[in-house]
Amino acid sequence: SRKYQSHAGFLVEAFVEAIPQAVLQTIFVVLEKHGTALNAASVGISIFTVASKGYLLSYALDYLTFFFNFACVAADCLGLFAITTTVALRGGQGALVYPLTLVSISGVVLSIVAGFALLWFTIADDHLKLRNKGSWPSGVRGVSSVFFDLYVVRVAAWFLAIVPCLVLFAGARLSLLPIGVLKSIDPDLVRHAQFFRGLMHFLNGKTGGSDDLRLRLWTVNTLVARARRNAHDLEWSLKARGTSTTTRVVVKKWVADLFTPKHYRWRTGTTQQGQIASDSGGSDEDAAIQQAILNSLSSSQELGTGFASMATMAFRRSRAMMWVKQTLRHVRLGLEERSEVFRPGFVARGRAELRAHSVSVALRAVALISLATCLLCALPLAVGHGSLIALSVIFPFFHAGTNCIGPSSATCHQAVQVPAIPDVGFASEAVRVSLPCGLTIAYCVVLAFVTVLAPLVARRQMMWMDLEDLHGFPDAFYGGAVLVELRKRHFRDSMLRARLGHYLAEHVMTFIEN
């Protein structure tokens, strides 16, 4: 977090001034034919400087994924300039220019409309909370003057944010992979990097034991699934520990007790592992989903190698179901806790205010209309932005040949006919043509590098996809005690399976735990 804060000024300057100015400069050079070598060098330095900061978004546990993330950011930066210079050079004569222009303009319009509607939804919702002091006694953080803070500052901030948001809209394509899929800016991954690196070494078989990845995944997922259901015990133990007891000792005892049947049955309220305790609300859903994950993990060991893929699919379905339910529940609870509009009883309160509080009624109407506008724009905006990403990625490829060896670049190949006295117009034309050509070639090279690394990175990331969710635990969980317990149990299980076979080893391990 300190690294992001230290570079925050540069990031703001890049999105607000550097990138837009460099784009306008390249367009001017191409359109007005006033380019010089100094202009080309300036554009190159600007692109290199912006792309070099891509390492802030490229954090990864291994160097291969880091280079892939960094290449994605660099490709987006080069692609943005390659597309703008190509369109400026070719106009409407190039391939895919009209589809790209159409989805770009429609996306910008929909983004502005949806963003403006979302702005007024937040303003109306916060104004309603300030008027309903009985339900929101603490008010709205950072708002002391309703008119100035809500209607002046927020509207002005929205207009100031248009330029950087447009830069992100136009430039973020492949960068969405490290940010959205590979979680390169995940705070837990950054804060507990040592734990995740140790876990990665364990899964890769660098710590000894069986070479079977499925057995290692089974060990980790079983521990995490049981730890998820007993995480509050760890929090209670950490709060109740004495001054002479270290955190590592508490975590070590807690993680060892996870596999004790007496402890496990006491926590789940069951007499058999296949039964689920009947709690209320979200805890019952979590218990059911975690039990389904444990059942799928147990099935993967009982069915044997021939049914490993079926057990893996069952585990992934359980994980997907858990993620969807938890996400929907967290979003619903978050909206109910923070929004007056989404709080239960919104319609009843609106009817009660219909006669006595006309301002509140108007604010509720504005909030509902703004929310409906956002929802109407959401689907076409998502489809259009997906089309924009696809067209932007392949657009430079369609113009790689025409930009470098097409008719308009013939001037560049006629350099041998230039007289001894330098021709300034010819030099400007050469720079004008060489910019799209150089940017397109650089983009294609970087994109080829990304394509080569993609299957290698995907193979490594599939391992993390088969892991249980490791977010949301207390900070003490992400330490060496958990890794030591994982290695200990894996060594024991591997030894027993190697000497006794699967089924006999299961009986022995059950006897040991009892």
JOSULVEN-V45812 format. One record per pair of residues at least 24 apart in sequence whose C-alpha atoms are under 10 Angstrom apart, sorted by sequence separation. I is the first residue (numbers start at 1). GAP is how many residues later the second one is. D is the distance in whole Angstrom. If there is no record, write none. Layout:
BEGIN
{{I/GAP/D} {I/GAP/D}}
END
This chain:
BEGIN
{{19/24/10} {22/24/7} {23/24/10} {50/24/9} {51/24/9} {126/24/8} {127/24/10} {230/24/9} {231/24/10} {293/24/9} {294/24/10} {340/24/9} {409/24/6} {21/25/9} {22/25/8} {51/25/9} {52/25/10} {230/25/10} {292/25/10} {293/25/6} {408/25/7} {409/25/8} {48/26/9} {51/26/6} {123/26/10} {124/26/9} {292/26/6} {293/26/7} {341/26/7} {19/27/8} {47/27/9} {50/27/8} {51/27/8} {123/27/6} {124/27/10} {227/27/9} {230/27/10} {291/27/9} {292/27/9} {340/27/10} {341/27/8} {18/28/7} {19/28/8} {50/28/10} {122/28/9} {123/28/7} {227/28/7} {230/28/8} {290/28/8} {409/28/9} {18/29/9} {48/29/9} {226/29/9} {229/29/10} {289/29/7} {290/29/9} {293/29/9} {404/29/8} {47/30/7} {48/30/9} {120/30/9} {227/30/10} {289/30/8} {292/30/10} {341/30/10} {403/30/7} {404/30/7} {18/31/10} {19/31/8} {47/31/7} {119/31/10} {120/31/9} {123/31/8} {224/31/10} {227/31/7} {289/31/10} {403/31/8} {404/31/10} {14/32/9} {18/32/8} {119/32/10} {122/32/10} {123/32/9} {223/32/8} {226/32/6} {227/32/10} {289/32/8} {290/32/8} {403/32/9} {404/32/8} {405/32/9} {47/33/10} {223/33/10} {225/33/10} {226/33/8} {230/33/10} {289/33/6} {403/33/6} {404/33/5} {44/34/10} {47/34/8} {120/34/9} {224/34/10} {230/34/9} {233/34/9} {288/34/9} {289/34/10} {402/34/10} {403/34/5} {404/34/8} {14/35/9} {15/35/9} {119/35/8} {120/35/9} {223/35/7} {229/35/9} {402/35/9} {403/35/9} {14/36/7} {119/36/8} {222/36/10} {223/36/8} {286/36/7} {289/36/9} {400/36/9} {401/36/9} {403/36/10} {404/36/9} {222/37/9} {230/37/7} {285/37/8} {399/37/9} {400/37/7} {403/37/8} {404/37/9} {43/38/9} {226/38/8} {229/38/8} {230/38/9} {399/38/9} {400/38/9} {403/38/9} {11/39/9} {14/39/10} {116/39/9} {119/39/8} {229/39/8} {286/39/9} {400/39/9} {401/39/9} {10/40/9} {285/40/8} {286/40/8} {396/40/9} {400/40/6} {401/40/10} {226/41/10} {285/41/9} {396/41/10} {399/41/8} {400/41/7} {11/42/8} {116/42/8} {226/42/10} {398/42/10} {399/42/10} {10/43/9} {115/43/8} {116/43/9} {282/43/9} {396/43/9} {397/43/8} {400/43/10} {282/44/8} {396/44/6} {397/44/9} {400/44/8} {11/45/10} {395/45/10} {396/45/9} {7/46/9} {112/46/10} {397/46/9} {112/47/10} {115/47/10} {282/47/8} {396/47/8} {397/47/7} {282/48/10} {396/48/8} {7/49/9} {112/50/8} {393/50/10} {394/50/10} {111/51/10} {393/51/10} {4/52/7} {3/53/8} {4/53/10} {112/53/10} {394/53/10} {27/54/9} {30/54/10} {31/54/9} {111/54/9} {112/54/9} {229/54/9} {393/54/9} {26/55/8} {30/55/7} {111/55/9} {26/56/10} {29/56/9} {30/56/9} {23/57/8} {24/57/10} {27/57/7} {28/57/9} {30/57/10} {31/57/6} {108/57/10} {229/57/8} {19/58/9} {23/58/6} {26/58/8} {27/58/6} {30/58/6} {31/58/7} {108/58/7} {111/58/9} {228/58/9} {229/58/7} {22/59/9} {23/59/10} {26/59/6} {27/59/9} {29/59/9} {30/59/6} {31/59/10} {107/59/10} {228/59/9} {24/60/9} {25/60/10} {27/60/9} {28/60/9} {29/60/10} {30/60/10} {31/60/10} {19/61/10} {23/61/7} {24/61/10} {27/61/6} {108/61/8} {226/61/10} {229/61/8} {19/62/9} {23/62/8} {26/62/9} {27/62/8} {107/62/9} {108/62/9} {225/62/10} {228/62/8} {229/62/9} {107/63/10} {225/64/9} {226/64/8} {104/65/9} {225/65/6} {226/65/9} {104/66/8} {224/66/10} {225/66/8} {225/67/10} {226/67/10} {222/68/10} {225/68/7} {226/68/8} {225/69/7} {224/70/10} {222/71/8} {223/71/10} {221/72/8} {222/72/6} {225/72/10} {221/73/8} {222/73/10} {222/75/7} {218/76/9} {221/76/8} {222/76/9} {218/78/10} {219/78/9} {218/79/6} {217/80/9} {218/80/8} {215/82/10} {218/82/8} {214/83/10} {218/83/8} {215/85/9} {214/86/9} {215/86/8} {80/87/9} {214/87/9} {80/90/7} {81/90/9} {79/91/10} {80/91/6} {214/91/10} {79/92/8} {80/92/9} {78/93/9} {79/93/10} {80/93/10} {76/94/9} {77/94/7} {79/94/9} {214/94/8} {221/94/10} {76/95/6} {77/95/8} {79/95/10} {75/96/10} {76/96/6} {77/96/10} {75/97/10} {76/97/6} {77/97/10} {73/98/9} {75/98/9} {76/98/6} {77/98/9} {214/98/9} {73/99/8} {75/99/7} {76/99/7} {72/100/10} {73/100/9} {74/100/9} {75/100/8} {76/100/10} {72/101/8} {73/101/7} {74/101/9} {72/102/5} {73/102/5} {71/103/9} {72/103/5} {73/103/9} {71/104/9} {72/104/9} {73/104/9} {69/105/9} {70/105/9} {72/105/8} {73/105/9} {69/106/7} {72/106/8} {69/107/10} {69/108/8} {70/108/9} {68/109/10} {69/109/5} {68/110/8} {69/110/9} {66/112/9} {65/113/9} {69/113/8} {69/115/8} {58/117/9} {65/117/9} {57/118/8} {60/118/9} {66/118/9} {57/119/10} {59/119/9} {65/119/9} {58/120/7} {59/120/10} {54/121/9} {57/121/7} {58/121/8} {57/122/7} {60/122/8} {59/123/9} {60/123/8} {61/123/9} {58/124/9} {59/124/9} {60/124/6} {58/125/9} {59/125/5} {60/125/9} {57/126/9} {58/126/6} {59/126/7} {60/126/10} {57/127/6} {58/127/8} {59/127/9} {56/128/9} {57/128/6} {61/128/8} {55/129/10} {56/129/8} {57/129/10} {60/129/8} {61/129/9} {59/130/9} {60/130/9} {59/131/8} {61/132/7} {60/133/9} {61/133/9} {61/135/8} {62/135/8} {61/136/6} {60/137/10} {61/137/10} {62/138/9} {61/139/8} {20/143/8} {16/144/9} {20/144/9} {16/145/9} {19/145/9} {15/146/10} {16/146/9} {17/146/9} {20/146/10} {319/146/9} {323/146/9} {16/147/6} {17/147/9} {20/147/7} {319/147/9} {322/147/10} {15/148/8} {16/148/5} {19/148/8} {319/148/9} {15/149/5} {16/149/9} {316/149/8} {319/149/7} {14/150/9} {15/150/8} {16/150/10} {316/150/7} {318/150/10} {319/150/8} {13/151/9} {15/151/9} {16/151/8} {315/151/8} {316/151/9} {12/152/8} {15/152/6} {19/152/10} {315/152/9} {316/152/9} {11/153/10} {14/153/10} {15/153/8} {313/153/10} {315/153/9} {312/154/8} {293/175/9} {290/178/10} {4/181/10} {1/184/10} {1/186/8} {1/189/9} {1/190/9} {140/198/10} {304/198/9} {304/199/10} {302/200/8} {136/201/10} {301/201/8} {302/201/8} {136/202/9} {301/202/9} {136/203/10} {136/204/9} {302/204/9} {135/205/9} {301/205/9} {132/208/9} {129/209/9} {129/210/8} {130/210/10} {128/211/9} {129/211/6} {126/212/9} {128/212/7} {129/212/9} {173/212/10} {125/213/9} {126/213/8} {127/213/9} {128/213/8} {173/213/9} {125/214/6} {126/214/8} {125/215/6} {126/215/10} {170/215/10} {173/215/9} {174/215/8} {124/216/9} {125/216/6} {169/216/8} {173/216/6} {174/216/10} {122/217/9} {124/217/9} {125/217/9} {172/217/8} {173/217/8} {170/218/9} {171/218/9} {174/218/10} {122/219/10} {169/219/10} {170/219/9} {173/219/8} {174/219/8} {121/220/9} {169/220/10} {172/220/10} {173/220/8} {171/221/9} {170/222/9} {255/222/9} {254/223/10} {251/225/7} {252/225/9} {256/225/9} {131/226/10} {250/226/9} {251/226/7} {255/226/8} {256/226/9} {251/227/10} {252/227/10} {254/227/10} {255/227/7} {131/228/10} {132/228/9} {248/228/8} {251/228/9} {252/228/9} {253/228/9} {254/228/10} {131/229/8} {247/229/7} {248/229/9} {251/229/9} {252/229/5} {255/229/10} {256/229/7} {247/230/10} {251/230/6} {252/230/7} {255/230/7} {256/230/10} {128/231/9} {129/231/10} {248/231/8} {250/231/9} {251/231/8} {252/231/10} {255/231/9} {127/232/10} {128/232/6} {247/232/10} {248/232/8} {249/232/8} {252/232/9} {127/233/9} {128/233/9} {248/233/6} {252/233/8} {256/233/10} {128/234/10} {247/234/10} {248/234/9} {125/235/10} {128/235/7} {124/236/9} {127/236/8} {128/236/8} {238/236/10} {126/237/10} {127/237/10} {124/238/9} {125/238/7} {235/238/9} {238/238/9} {124/239/5} {125/239/8} {128/239/10} {234/239/9} {235/239/7} {123/240/9} {124/240/7} {228/240/10} {234/240/8} {235/240/10} {124/241/9} {125/241/9} {126/241/10} {228/241/9} {231/241/9} {232/241/9} {235/241/9} {121/242/9} {124/242/7} {125/242/6} {225/242/10} {228/242/9} {231/242/7} {232/242/9} {234/242/9} {235/242/10} {120/243/10} {121/243/9} {123/243/9} {124/243/6} {125/243/10} {224/243/9} {225/243/7} {227/243/10} {228/243/10} {231/243/8} {234/243/8} {121/244/10} {123/244/8} {124/244/9} {224/244/7} {225/244/9} {228/244/9} {121/245/7} {122/245/8} {221/245/9} {222/245/10} {223/245/9} {224/245/8} {225/245/9} {228/245/8} {120/246/7} {121/246/5} {124/246/9} {217/246/8} {221/246/6} {222/246/9} {224/246/7} {227/246/9} {231/246/9} {120/247/7} {121/247/8} {217/247/9} {220/247/7} {221/247/5} {119/248/10} {120/248/10} {121/248/8} {122/248/9} {218/248/10} {220/248/8} {221/248/9} {117/249/9} {118/249/9} {120/249/9} {121/249/5} {122/249/9} {214/249/10} {217/249/7} {218/249/9} {221/249/10} {224/249/10} {261/249/9} {117/250/9} {120/250/6} {121/250/6} {213/250/9} {217/250/7} {218/250/10} {227/250/9} {260/250/10} {117/251/10} {119/251/8} {120/251/9} {121/251/10} {217/251/9} {259/251/10} {262/251/10} {117/252/8} {118/252/6} {119/252/10} {121/252/10} {214/252/9} {260/252/10} {261/252/7} {262/252/8} {117/253/5} {118/253/7} {121/253/9} {260/253/6} {261/253/6} {116/254/8} {117/254/7} {118/254/10} {259/254/7} {260/254/7} {115/255/10} {117/255/9} {118/255/8} {259/255/9} {114/256/8} {117/256/6} {118/256/6} {204/256/10} {257/256/10} {113/257/10} {114/257/9} {116/257/9} {117/257/6} {118/257/10} {114/258/10} {115/258/10} {116/258/9} {117/258/10} {224/258/10} {114/259/7} {115/259/8} {204/259/9} {223/259/9} {113/260/8} {114/260/5} {117/260/10} {200/260/10} {203/260/8} {113/261/8} {114/261/8} {203/261/9} {114/262/9} {115/262/10} {220/262/10} {223/262/9} {111/263/9} {114/263/6} {200/263/9} {220/263/9} {223/263/8} {110/264/9} {113/264/8} {114/264/8} {200/264/9} {112/265/10} {220/265/10} {110/266/10} {111/266/8} {219/266/10} {220/266/7} {223/266/10} {110/267/6} {111/267/9} {114/267/9} {219/267/7} {220/267/10} {109/268/10} {110/268/8} {219/268/9} {220/269/10} {107/270/10} {110/270/8} {111/270/7} {216/270/9} {219/270/7} {220/270/9} {110/271/6} {216/271/9} {219/271/6} {109/272/9} {110/272/10} {218/272/9} {107/273/8} {108/273/9} {174/273/9} {216/273/10} {217/273/10} {106/274/9} {107/274/6} {110/274/9} {111/274/10} {196/274/10} {216/274/7} {219/274/9} {106/275/8} {107/275/9} {182/275/10} {215/275/8} {216/275/10} {107/276/9} {108/276/10} {174/276/9} {182/276/10} {107/277/6} {108/277/9} {216/277/10} {103/278/9} {106/278/8} {107/278/6} {209/278/8} {215/278/9} {216/278/9} {105/279/10} {106/279/9} {107/279/10} {182/279/8} {208/279/8} {209/279/10} {215/279/8} {103/280/9} {104/280/8} {107/280/10} {181/280/9} {207/280/8} {210/280/8} {103/281/6} {104/281/8} {107/281/8} {189/281/10} {198/281/9} {199/281/10} {202/281/8} {209/281/7} {210/281/8} {102/282/9} {103/282/7} {182/282/10} {188/282/9} {189/282/9} {195/282/9} {196/282/8} {198/282/8} {208/282/9} {209/282/5} {212/282/9} {103/283/9} {104/283/9} {188/283/7} {192/283/8} {195/283/6} {196/283/9} {199/283/10} {208/283/8} {209/283/9} {210/283/9} {211/283/9} {103/284/7} {104/284/7} {187/284/10} {188/284/9} {191/284/9} {194/284/9} {195/284/6} {199/284/7} {202/284/8} {207/284/10} {209/284/9} {210/284/6} {103/285/6} {104/285/10} {186/285/10} {188/285/10} {192/285/10} {193/285/9} {194/285/8} {195/285/7} {198/285/7} {202/285/7} {209/285/6} {210/285/8} {102/286/9} {103/286/10} {192/286/6} {194/286/9} {198/286/10} {208/286/10} {209/286/8} {100/287/9} {101/287/9} {188/287/9} {191/287/9} {192/287/8} {195/287/9} {196/287/10} {199/287/9} {210/287/10} {99/288/9} {100/288/7} {103/288/9} {104/288/10} {195/288/8} {199/288/10} {202/288/10} {210/288/9} {99/289/9} {100/289/10} {100/290/10} {188/290/9} {100/291/6} {99/292/8} {100/292/7} {97/294/9} {96/295/8} {100/295/8} {96/296/9} {96/298/9} {97/298/8} {96/299/7} {95/300/8} {96/300/10} {94/301/10} {95/301/10} {96/302/8} {95/303/7} {96/303/10} {94/304/8} {95/304/8} {94/305/7} {94/308/9} {83/309/8} {86/309/9} {90/309/9} {82/310/10} {83/310/10} {86/310/8} {80/312/8} {83/312/7} {87/312/10} {90/312/9} {79/313/8} {80/313/10} {82/313/9} {83/313/6} {86/313/8} {90/313/9} {79/314/7} {82/314/7} {86/314/9} {89/314/9} {79/315/10} {76/316/9} {79/316/9} {80/316/10} {83/316/9} {86/316/10} {76/317/8} {79/317/7} {82/317/10} {86/317/7} {75/318/9} {82/318/10} {85/318/10} {90/318/9} {89/319/9} {89/343/8} {89/344/8} {89/346/10} {85/347/9} {86/347/9} {89/347/8} {85/348/9} {88/348/9} {86/349/9} {87/349/9} {85/350/7} {86/350/6} {85/351/5} {86/351/8} {84/352/9} {85/352/9} {82/353/8} {83/353/8} {86/353/9} {81/354/9} {82/354/6} {85/354/8} {86/354/8} {81/355/8} {82/355/8} {85/355/9} {82/356/8} {83/356/9} {82/357/5} {83/357/8} {81/358/7} {82/358/5} {80/359/9} {81/359/9} {82/359/9} {78/360/10} {79/360/8} {80/360/10} {82/360/9} {78/361/6} {79/361/7} {82/361/7} {77/362/10} {78/362/8} {81/362/9} {82/362/10} {78/363/10} {79/363/9} {80/363/9} {78/364/7} {79/364/6} {78/365/5} {79/365/9} {77/366/9} {78/366/9} {75/367/8} {76/367/8} {79/367/10} {74/368/10} {75/368/6} {78/368/9} {79/368/9} {74/369/8} {75/369/8} {78/369/10} {75/370/9} {76/370/10} {75/371/6} {76/371/9} {74/372/7} {75/372/6} {73/373/10} {74/373/9} {75/373/10} {72/374/8} {75/374/10} {71/375/6} {72/375/8} {75/375/8} {71/376/8} {71/377/10} {72/377/9} {68/378/10} {71/378/7} {72/378/7} {71/379/6} {72/379/10} {70/380/9} {71/380/10} {68/381/8} {69/381/9} {67/382/9} {68/382/6} {71/382/9} {67/383/9} {68/383/9} {68/384/9} {69/384/10} {68/385/6} {69/385/10} {67/386/9} {68/386/7} {36/388/9} {65/388/8} {68/388/10} {69/388/10} {35/389/10} {36/389/10} {64/389/8} {65/389/9} {68/389/8} {34/390/9} {35/390/9} {37/390/8} {64/390/10} {67/390/10} {34/391/8} {36/391/7} {37/391/8} {40/391/7} {44/391/9} {65/391/9} {66/391/10} {33/392/8} {35/392/8} {36/392/6} {39/392/8} {40/392/9} {43/392/9} {47/392/10} {64/392/8} {65/392/6} {33/393/9} {34/393/9} {35/393/5} {36/393/9} {37/393/10} {38/393/10} {39/393/10} {64/393/7} {65/393/9} {33/394/9} {34/394/5} {35/394/7} {36/394/9} {37/394/7} {40/394/9} {44/394/10} {33/395/6} {34/395/8} {35/395/8} {36/395/6} {37/395/10} {40/395/7} {44/395/9} {62/395/10} {65/395/9} {32/396/9} {33/396/6} {35/396/6} {36/396/8} {39/396/10} {64/396/9} {65/396/9} {32/397/10} {33/397/9} {34/397/9} {35/397/6} {30/398/9} {33/398/8} {34/398/8} {35/398/10} {62/398/10} {29/399/8} {30/399/8} {33/399/6} {29/400/9} {32/400/9} {33/400/9} {35/400/9} {30/401/8} {31/401/8} {29/402/8} {30/402/5} {29/403/6} {30/403/7} {28/404/9} {29/404/10} {30/404/10} {27/405/9} {30/405/8} {26/406/9} {29/406/9} {30/406/8} {27/408/10} {26/409/8} {26/410/9}}
END
